[in-house]
Amino acid sequence: MAGRERHAPELVDSGAFPGLRASKEMASMLEELDSSGLFEPLTRSSYRWSVAYSVEGWLDLLNTHSDHRLLPEARRSALLDRVAEALNGRGGAFEMAYEARLFLARALI
């Protein structure tokens, strides 16, 4: 059983990574804007970057996430220990890719 399932099952489907689910909602919203006739054509931009994280850096970041901070201390500590164990078992560092998307729509009215 993975760390989240064992130590924080409420985080598994909580939307802790909302960008993964937001794609369908975003597509629907963009389609609605495009078809409304109230806006000029959308301008879309995408900005990508990556960050190399050490185990300590990743744990520090997780400790800033509200869903993790709201866990009781013992459960949060157990979860973060499991995350550290998993990352150390895979070399102790990794690179996370990020993407920010910008959509601009100028109103016709």
Secondary structure, 3 states (H helix, E strand, C coil): CCHHHHHCHHHCCCCCCHHHHHHHHHHHHHHHHHHHCCECCCEEEEEEEEEEEEHHHHHHHHCCCHHHHCCCHHHHHHHHHHHHHHHHCCCCEEEEEEEEEEEECCECC
